[in-house]
């Protein structure tokens, strides 16, 4: 995915990175320049720190709030003043803290005319759209898609004037989609679901002022569940899918910030029915892969984190208040269906939520501020 981005010349896998950090070898076709810098954009700060030491470069980090190893980083890019205040209270010098806004807002681009996109997805322009986002990691996708589809079947029986669309992550393969739909857990009768057909959508970008907007491809699969629900599954146009929807059902992640920026109301679900399925960063995530004991250790770590963390949706974490509802704990499809049904019956709540989300997330422009700061550091 990263290699396909404009401006990216090389990518290195985990094994190459660790070998280079530890020994200075492992990148046979890479010769570091005498000047440069390391820019951390996500994951574990330790990798950026160790890489910067090996290269002899200054390190900068964009972070949602984690400010660690302050003396080893030249600067931290932060989303808002509240995060900056907390970092300073923890001992970070103000001169190293740059409030730039939320980088995720700069990723949002719309390509489709709404009416045309609805037509291509075989959706009714007169019905509200509920978007389902079951995640990007194979294990969570395999677990969440059946739960969300079962919830959708219940909602569809309760609310006649709604329709559904699945937002399929670019990291999810068609094979994973097919095998997940074929799981008997999708429906009580054990028949699962299936793909009816696939369509490749080719679209030229709409007229916009941003230079990185490019034409591209999207895939649409028509899905039928064993309960008789038919809906499209769309891969490649996630922001256009968000823009169609009146409400989204999603798990926590960066897409909650993107939905918030678009003013899309959402219900954020974190089922703890199987805590060991939830991905964790850093050492706890690695420990979870240890045979025999790893799953138990990770399970306890997830349950402890759930008690400690008041909010999982990024807009709620930003506001330190429940702007959007979060469902956490041992959940069943009926629990999700009830929460969604209550919101869909209250247009006033949806409208207020949409306005509150946009206000919390602020304006785009973080990417330019980060670029200007690191350019100045390189030219100093």
N, C-alpha and C positions, 0 to 999 in steps of 0.2 A: 504493500500500500504506500509506504513512504517513498519507495523508489520511483513510483509513478507520479509523484508530485513535481510540478515545475521547479527547476532550480536545484534539485537534489542530485548531486553527482555520484555519490557512493553510499551504500549502506553496508553495515557489518552485522553479523549475527552474534548471538550471546557468547558462543565459544570463542570467536575471534576477539571480541571485546575483552573477555576475561583474560585470555592469553596475552593480549597487548598490555593490559593493565598490570599484570603480574610479572611479565618477563620483558616487555618492550618488543616482543615479536608476535607473529601471527597475522600481520597485515603486509604480506610480501609485496603487494603492488601499491602501497600507500607510503608516501614520504611526507611527514608533517612539515609544514612551513616554519620558518623561524618566528613568525608572528601569527596569532590567531586567538580564538577564545572558544570556550565550551559553553553552550547554551542548553540548560536543562528545561525540558518541557513536560515532564511527567515521569512517574515511576518512583524509583528510589534515589534520593539525593546522593547517596554514597557513591553510586557509579559515576556521576558527574564529577564529584570531588576527586576520586581516584584517577579518573581519566585526565582531569586538568593537571594533577600532580605529575603524571607520567609525561604529558606533553609540555609541561612548563607554561601553560596558558592560564590566563585569568578565567574564572568561572562565574557565570550569571545563571540565575534560576527564576523561572516563572512558576509560581506556586499559589495554590488556593489558600495558603495560610501557614504551611509548615516552614518555619525559618530555623534551620539548624546549621551547626558548624559555621557560625557567622563569620569568624575570622578567616575562613578559607574561601569564602565567596566574595566577589567584588561588588555584587549587587543582587537584590531580589526584586522581581517584578510582581506586584500584588494587585488584586482585583478592585480593592476599595479601601477607604480610609479606616474602616473598622478593623480590618485585618492588619493594617499598618500600625494602628494604635496597640493592638494586642502584641505585635512583634516588638514594639518599643518597650512595652511593659515587661516583656520577657528578656530585655537587655540588648536588643538589636539597635545599633546606631542609626539615627534617622537618615544620615547621609547615604546609607546603603539601600534604602527602601524607596522604591519607585511605584507610585500608584498609577497603573496604566489602564485599568478596566479589565473586562473579561475577554480573553482571547477567543473563547468559543463563539462569541457573537460575530467575529469576523469570518467565521467559516460558513455562515448561512448565506445560501444563494438559491433563488427561485428561478426555474427555467420554463415552467409550463403556464400557459393560460388556464385558469381554473376550469372553465367550461370544457375545454378540449381535453384536459387531463381526466376529468370525471368521465367523459365519453369514452376515452381510451381504456379506462379501468372498468367500464360497464357499470358505473355507479349512477344512481338517480340524483339529479340536481336538486330535487325537491325533498330529499331526506337528509337528515343530519348524519355525519360520518363520525364514527368512533374508531380511532387508530390504536392498534395493538403493537407494542414494542417488547418482544420477549427476550431481548439481550443479544449479545454478540459471541460470547464464549460457548463452545459446543455443549458443555454440561448444563449450563444455566438455560440455554435455548431448548435443549431436549426436555428439561423439567418444566419450563415456564410456558412454552407454546401450548401444550395440551390444557393447562390450567386456564390460560386466557381464552382459548377457543371454547372451552366448556362454559366459562363465564359469559362469553358472547352469545352462545346458544340460549342461555337463561335470559339474558337481557333482551334478545330478539323476540322471545315469547312475551315478554312483559311490555316492551315498547315497540310498537309496530312501525313508527316513523323513523327508524334508525337503520344504518347499514355499517359494515365494518371493512377495514383494510388492515393487512398485516405489513408492518415495516420490517423488512428483512435486512439485517446488517450485511455489509459487504464481506464480512468475515465468515458468513454462514454459506456453506456450499449447498448446491442443489441436492446432493446425496444426503446431507444432514437433514434438510427440509423434508425430503421424501421419507427417510427412515423414521423421523419423529412423527410425521403424520400417520405412519403405519403402525405406531405403537397402540396396543389395545387399550392403554390407559386413557386414550382420548375420549372414550365414551363408555357408558355402562354396559352396552351390549357387546363390547369387545371388537367391534368391526373397524375402529379407527377412522381415518380419513384418507383422502387421496388428492393428487393433483389432476386436474382435468386437462389442462393444456398450458403451454408457455407461449408468450409473445415477447419479442424484442422490440423495445421502443427506442427510436432514434429521434433526438430532439435538438434543434438549433436553439441557442440561448435567446432569451428575451432581451430587448434593448435595455442594457443597464450601463452604469458608469464605471463599474469595477472591471479591472483589466484581466483578472484571473478567471472570469466566467467563461467556460468553454462548453462546446457541444459535447454530448456523450451518449452512452448507452444505458438503458435500464431494462431490467427483466421483470415481467409480470407473469405470475402463475395464478391460474384460477383454481381455487381450493374448494372442495366440498367435504364437510364433516359428516360423520355418520348420523348426526342429528339433523341433517338436511340443510345446514347453513352453507351458503355459497358466498365467497368473498375473494378479492384479489390479494395476492402477496406480492409486494413491490420491493425490488432491490435496485438501488442506484439513484433514487430520487427521494431521499428521506425528508428533505426540507419541504419539498412539494407535497409529500404525504402529510406532513405536519400542518401545512397551510390549508389543506382541504378539511381538516378535522375540526369538529366542535369540542372534542374531548379526546384525551389519550389515556391509555392504561399502560404503564411502563414500570420497569424496575429502576432502581437508582442508577445514576450514571451521568455522563456528560450531556446526554440528550435531554435531561431535565432542564439544563441551562439553556439549551437551544430552543426547546419548546417554550420556555419562559420568555425568551427574547422575542419570539413570535406571538406571545400573548395567548398561547394554547393552554387552556385548563387541563389538568391531569390528575389522575389518581395514581399514586406511587406505591407499589406493593413490594414488600420484602418478606416473603414466606420463610419462616424458620422451621418448617416441617422437617427439612433436612439441612441443618446449618452447615454441614461439611461441604455442601454444594456451592456455597457462596465464596467467590474469589476474594483473597486477601493479598495485600501488597507485602513485600519484604519477607522477613524471616518466618512469620506465621504462615504465609502462603507456601513457602518452601517446605516447612515442617509437615504440612498437610500431605505431602507426597511420600512420607516415610512409610514403608510397609507395616502393617499390623496396627501400630500405635498412632500413625499420622492422622487418620480420620478422627479419632477420638480427641486428640489434642486440638485439631482445628475446630472441631465442633464446640469445644469448651471456649476457645478463643473467640469464635463468632458470637456465642451467647453472651459472653462477657462484654464484647464490644457493643452489642445491641442494647445492653443496659446502660452503657456509658455514653452512647451517642444519642442525643435527643432528636436529631433530624438527619435523614439520609438524602432527601431531595436537595439539590444544590440551591434552588431559590429559597427554600426554607432555611437552609444553613446560612445563606447570605442575609436573610431578614431576621434570623433567630426567632422565627415565629412560624406558625403553620399557615402559610399562604395557600398551599395546596394540601389536600388530605393525604396522609400516609397510613397505610395498613401494614402493620408489622406483627409477627407472631405466627402461630400455627393457623394458616389460612386455608379456606376452601373456596371453590369457584362462587358459591352462593354469597360469601362475604364481599367479594369484589363486585358482584352483580348488584347487591343492595346499595353499596356506596355509589356506584355509577348511576343507578336508577334514580337515587335521591338528587344527584346533581343535574341530570338531564331533565328532571321535572322542575327545575328552578333556574330559568333563564337569567334571572337577576343575579343569582350567585355566580353563574358562569361568567357573566359580563364583568362583575366586580373582581372576580379572580383574574380574568384576562388583563384588566387594567392594573391590578396590583402586581402581577408578574412582570409586566413591561417596566413598571416603576422600579422594582427591585433590581432588575438586571442592568438598567442603564443603557448607554449608547455604545455602538461599536467604535473601533479606532485603536484598540490595544495593540494590534500588530504593528501599526506604523510607529507608535511610541516605543515599543521594544526595539524595532529596527533602528530607529534614530539613536537610541541610547547605546546600542552595541556598536553601531557605526562610529559614533564619537569615541568609544573606548578603543576601537581598533586604530583610529587615526591619531590618538593622543601621543 
